[in-house]
Amino acid sequence: MADRVLCAVVVGNSDGIGLAFTRRLLADGWRVAGLSRRENGINVPTYAHHTVDVTAPDYPEMLGKAVDELGQVDLCVYAAGIGEPVDLADLDAQTRTFEVNLMGAARTVATVVPRMVAAGDGHFIGLSSLADRLVSAEAPGYAGSKAGLSSYLMGLSAALRGQGVSVTTVRFGFVDTKMAKGPVRPMMISADRAVEILSSCVRNRPVVVSRPRRMALLTSALAALTRLRPR
Protein backbone atom coordinates (compact mmCIF):
# COMPACT_ATOMS: atom_id res chain seq x y z
CA MET A 1 0.00 0.00 0.00
CA ALA A 2 2.84 2.37 0.80
CA ASP A 3 4.16 1.97 -2.77
CA ARG A 4 0.83 2.80 -4.46
CA VAL A 5 1.05 5.81 -6.75
CA LEU A 6 -1.47 8.48 -5.82
CA CYS A 7 -3.74 9.81 -8.56
CA ALA A 8 -5.28 13.26 -8.89
CA VAL A 9 -7.66 15.08 -11.19
CA VAL A 10 -7.21 18.84 -11.57
CA VAL A 11 -9.99 20.75 -13.33
CA GLY A 12 -9.10 24.17 -14.67
CA ASN A 13 -5.34 23.86 -15.08
CA SER A 14 -4.43 25.65 -18.29
CA ASP A 15 -2.89 28.45 -16.22
CA GLY A 16 -2.90 30.11 -12.80
CA ILE A 17 -3.24 28.16 -9.58
CA GLY A 18 -4.50 25.03 -11.31
CA LEU A 19 -1.44 24.79 -13.55
CA ALA A 20 1.00 25.59 -10.75
CA PHE A 21 -0.56 22.97 -8.47
CA THR A 22 -0.57 20.36 -11.24
CA ARG A 23 3.17 20.86 -11.60
CA ARG A 24 3.63 20.48 -7.84
CA LEU A 25 1.66 17.22 -7.76
CA LEU A 26 3.69 15.81 -10.65
CA ALA A 27 6.95 16.85 -8.95
CA ASP A 28 5.74 15.05 -5.82
CA GLY A 29 5.22 11.80 -7.73
CA TRP A 30 1.48 11.86 -8.37
CA ARG A 31 -0.20 10.72 -11.57
CA VAL A 32 -2.43 13.53 -12.77
CA ALA A 33 -5.26 13.98 -15.24
CA GLY A 34 -5.99 17.57 -16.15
CA LEU A 35 -9.13 19.00 -17.72
CA SER A 36 -9.36 22.54 -19.07
CA ARG A 37 -10.42 24.54 -22.12
CA ARG A 38 -6.86 24.80 -23.42
CA GLU A 39 -3.67 22.75 -23.44
CA ASN A 40 -1.11 23.69 -20.80
CA GLY A 41 2.18 22.49 -22.28
CA ILE A 42 2.85 19.74 -19.72
CA ASN A 43 4.36 16.73 -21.46
CA VAL A 44 5.43 14.01 -19.03
CA PRO A 45 4.44 10.32 -18.88
CA THR A 46 2.56 10.74 -15.60
CA TYR A 47 0.24 13.41 -16.99
CA ALA A 48 -2.77 13.17 -19.31
CA HIS A 49 -4.63 16.23 -20.56
CA HIS A 50 -8.25 16.42 -21.69
CA THR A 51 -9.45 19.56 -23.45
CA VAL A 52 -13.04 20.33 -22.47
CA ASP A 53 -15.20 23.16 -21.13
CA VAL A 54 -16.83 22.43 -17.77
CA THR A 55 -20.12 23.80 -19.15
CA ALA A 56 -20.15 21.41 -22.13
CA PRO A 57 -22.83 18.68 -22.16
CA ASP A 58 -20.18 15.96 -22.49
CA TYR A 59 -18.00 17.25 -19.64
CA PRO A 60 -19.17 14.68 -17.03
CA GLU A 61 -18.56 11.86 -19.52
CA MET A 62 -15.05 13.10 -20.32
CA LEU A 63 -14.31 13.56 -16.62
CA GLY A 64 -15.49 10.04 -15.89
CA LYS A 65 -13.28 8.65 -18.65
CA ALA A 66 -10.29 10.58 -17.30
CA VAL A 67 -10.84 9.04 -13.86
CA ASP A 68 -11.28 5.57 -15.37
CA GLU A 69 -7.98 5.95 -17.23
CA LEU A 70 -6.24 6.82 -13.96
CA GLY A 71 -7.82 3.76 -12.36
CA GLN A 72 -8.55 5.61 -9.12
CA VAL A 73 -9.00 9.15 -7.83
CA ASP A 74 -7.37 10.01 -4.53
CA LEU A 75 -7.69 13.75 -5.02
CA CYS A 76 -9.81 16.05 -7.16
CA VAL A 77 -9.15 19.78 -7.30
CA TYR A 78 -11.69 22.10 -8.88
CA ALA A 79 -9.73 25.21 -9.88
CA ALA A 80 -11.86 26.39 -12.81
CA GLY A 81 -13.23 29.86 -12.33
CA ILE A 82 -14.16 33.06 -14.14
CA GLY A 83 -15.35 36.50 -13.10
CA GLU A 84 -16.32 39.52 -15.16
CA PRO A 85 -17.46 43.01 -14.16
CA VAL A 86 -21.20 43.39 -14.51
CA ASP A 87 -22.55 44.77 -17.79
CA LEU A 88 -26.28 45.44 -17.47
CA ALA A 89 -26.63 45.08 -21.24
CA ASP A 90 -25.07 41.58 -21.14
CA LEU A 91 -26.16 39.70 -18.02
CA ASP A 92 -25.54 36.41 -19.82
CA ALA A 93 -21.90 36.89 -18.80
CA GLN A 94 -22.97 36.75 -15.15
CA THR A 95 -25.00 33.61 -15.88
CA ARG A 96 -21.94 31.95 -17.39
CA THR A 97 -20.01 32.80 -14.23
CA PHE A 98 -22.50 30.70 -12.26
CA GLU A 99 -22.28 27.91 -14.83
CA VAL A 100 -18.49 27.69 -14.50
CA ASN A 101 -17.86 28.54 -10.85
CA LEU A 102 -20.81 26.74 -9.26
CA MET A 103 -22.50 24.32 -11.65
CA GLY A 104 -19.19 23.13 -13.11
CA ALA A 105 -18.03 22.31 -9.60
CA ALA A 106 -21.33 20.58 -8.79
CA ARG A 107 -21.09 18.46 -11.95
CA THR A 108 -17.54 17.54 -11.00
CA VAL A 109 -18.64 16.51 -7.53
CA ALA A 110 -21.48 14.41 -8.95
CA THR A 111 -19.04 12.50 -11.15
CA VAL A 112 -16.08 12.09 -8.81
CA VAL A 113 -17.39 11.90 -5.24
CA PRO A 114 -19.54 8.76 -5.69
CA ARG A 115 -16.39 6.97 -6.89
CA MET A 116 -14.57 8.15 -3.77
CA VAL A 117 -17.42 6.98 -1.54
CA ALA A 118 -17.35 3.56 -3.21
CA ALA A 119 -13.61 3.35 -2.54
CA GLY A 120 -14.02 4.57 1.04
CA ASP A 121 -11.39 7.27 0.57
CA GLY A 122 -10.74 10.45 -1.36
CA HIS A 123 -10.38 14.20 -1.08
CA PHE A 124 -12.17 16.92 -3.02
CA ILE A 125 -10.78 20.47 -2.93
CA GLY A 126 -12.75 23.38 -4.34
CA LEU A 127 -11.22 26.81 -4.89
CA SER A 128 -13.70 29.38 -3.67
CA SER A 129 -13.04 32.99 -2.67
CA LEU A 130 -13.18 35.40 0.24
CA ALA A 131 -15.74 37.21 -1.93
CA ASP A 132 -18.24 34.52 -0.91
CA ARG A 133 -19.21 36.70 2.08
CA LEU A 134 -19.75 39.87 0.09
CA VAL A 135 -22.56 41.45 -1.89
CA SER A 136 -20.85 42.88 -4.96
CA ALA A 137 -22.32 45.51 -7.27
CA GLU A 138 -19.20 45.26 -9.44
CA ALA A 139 -19.22 41.47 -10.02
CA PRO A 140 -22.43 40.00 -8.58
CA GLY A 141 -22.09 36.76 -10.50
CA TYR A 142 -18.63 36.09 -9.12
CA ALA A 143 -19.54 36.80 -5.49
CA GLY A 144 -22.83 34.96 -5.77
CA SER A 145 -21.36 31.88 -7.42
CA LYS A 146 -18.57 31.65 -4.85
CA ALA A 147 -21.11 32.00 -2.03
CA GLY A 148 -23.02 29.08 -3.49
CA LEU A 149 -19.85 27.06 -3.97
CA SER A 150 -18.64 27.55 -0.40
CA SER A 151 -22.06 26.70 1.04
CA TYR A 152 -22.39 23.58 -1.10
CA LEU A 153 -18.93 22.24 -0.37
CA MET A 154 -19.17 22.84 3.38
CA GLY A 155 -22.54 21.11 3.46
CA LEU A 156 -21.15 18.25 1.40
CA SER A 157 -18.27 17.89 3.84
CA ALA A 158 -20.77 17.38 6.65
CA ALA A 159 -22.85 14.95 4.58
CA LEU A 160 -19.78 12.79 3.87
CA ARG A 161 -18.72 12.51 7.50
CA GLY A 162 -17.94 8.89 8.27
CA GLN A 163 -17.57 7.91 4.59
CA GLY A 164 -13.78 8.32 4.45
CA VAL A 165 -14.09 11.18 1.96
CA SER A 166 -12.98 14.73 2.79
CA VAL A 167 -14.09 17.99 1.21
CA THR A 168 -12.04 21.16 1.60
CA THR A 169 -13.22 24.65 0.70
CA VAL A 170 -10.28 26.97 0.01
CA ARG A 171 -11.21 30.65 0.24
CA PHE A 172 -8.48 32.75 -1.35
CA GLY A 173 -8.27 36.51 -1.53
CA PHE A 174 -6.24 38.06 -4.35
CA VAL A 175 -3.74 35.67 -5.93
CA ASP A 176 -1.23 36.91 -8.49
CA THR A 177 -2.88 35.38 -11.58
CA LYS A 178 -5.01 36.75 -14.42
CA MET A 179 -8.05 36.42 -12.14
CA ALA A 180 -6.71 39.20 -9.89
CA LYS A 181 -8.44 42.14 -11.52
CA GLY A 182 -8.92 45.74 -10.50
CA PRO A 183 -6.56 48.61 -9.70
CA VAL A 184 -6.40 47.74 -5.98
CA ARG A 185 -5.47 44.20 -4.91
CA PRO A 186 -4.74 44.28 -1.16
CA MET A 187 -2.70 41.55 0.51
CA MET A 188 -2.24 39.68 -2.76
CA ILE A 189 -0.34 36.39 -2.45
CA SER A 190 1.78 34.67 -5.08
CA ALA A 191 0.69 31.59 -7.00
CA ASP A 192 3.55 29.73 -5.33
CA ARG A 193 2.13 30.63 -1.91
CA ALA A 194 -1.30 29.42 -3.03
CA VAL A 195 0.28 26.11 -4.05
CA GLU A 196 1.88 25.74 -0.61
CA ILE A 197 -1.53 26.29 1.00
CA LEU A 198 -3.11 23.65 -1.25
CA SER A 199 -0.30 21.20 -0.49
CA SER A 200 -0.99 21.68 3.21
CA CYS A 201 -4.68 20.99 2.54
CA VAL A 202 -3.79 17.70 0.86
CA ARG A 203 -1.80 16.64 3.91
CA ASN A 204 -4.26 17.79 6.59
CA ARG A 205 -7.70 17.69 4.91
CA PRO A 206 -9.27 20.70 6.69
CA VAL A 207 -12.91 21.57 6.05
CA VAL A 208 -12.25 25.26 5.32
CA VAL A 209 -9.10 27.30 4.75
CA SER A 210 -9.23 31.09 4.34
CA ARG A 211 -6.10 32.94 3.21
CA PRO A 212 -4.67 35.42 3.81
CA ARG A 213 -6.03 35.42 7.35
CA ARG A 214 -6.07 39.21 7.76
CA MET A 215 -7.98 39.61 4.52
CA ALA A 216 -10.47 36.98 5.71
CA LEU A 217 -11.07 38.92 8.92
CA LEU A 218 -11.52 42.19 7.04
CA THR A 219 -13.92 40.57 4.59
CA SER A 220 -16.02 39.13 7.42
CA ALA A 221 -16.14 42.54 9.11
CA LEU A 222 -17.16 44.24 5.87
CA ALA A 223 -19.89 41.66 5.29
CA ALA A 224 -21.24 42.25 8.82
CA LEU A 225 -21.25 46.01 8.34
CA THR A 226 -23.11 45.63 5.04
CA ARG A 227 -25.83 43.59 6.73
CA LEU A 228 -26.22 46.23 9.46
CA ARG A 229 -26.32 49.22 7.10
CA PRO A 230 -29.73 50.96 7.04
CA ARG A 231 -31.61 50.63 3.77
C-alpha positions, 0 to 999 in steps of 0.5 A: 500500500505504501508503494501505491502511486497516488492519482489526482484530477485537476480541473481548470489547469491551463494556467494560474493556480490550477497549472501551478498545483498540477506541476507540484503534484507531478513533482511530488510523484502523483499521476495527474489527469488535467481537464481545461479549455486549453492545453497547458504544455505539460508533457510528461508520462505521468500526466494526461490532458483532456481539453473540455469546457466544464459547461459542455454537455459531455463534460461529465462523460469526459471527466469520468473517462479521465478518472477511469484511465487513472484507475482511481481518484485520490484527489480532485481539485476544482480550480476552474473559475471566471469572473467579469465586471457586470454589464447590465446590457449583457447579463448572460456573462454573469450567468456563465459565471454561475455555470463555470464557478458553481455548476461546473463544480457541482457536476464535477462533484457528482461525477467524482465523489460517488467513486470516492465513496465507493472506494471509502477514501478520497479528497475533493478540494474546491477553490472558492473565494473570500468574496463569498461573504460579500454582496458585490455591485461590481461582479455579482455573478462572481460573489454569488457563485462563490457564495453558493460554492462555499455553502455547497462544499461545506454542506457536502463535507458534513454529509460525507462525515464517516464515509472516508471522503474529505471535502475542503473549501479553500477561500483565497483573496487576491492571488497573483494570476489573471483572475486578480483584476482591478486597480487595488489588490490588497494583501495579494499572495503569489501563486507559489504561496497558493500552491503551498496552501493547497499542499498543506490541505492535501496533507491535513484535509481541513474543512475550510481554509481562508487565506490570507487570514487578515484579509479573511477577517476584514472581509467578514467585518465588511460583510457584517457592516453591510448587513447592518447598514440601514436601507 
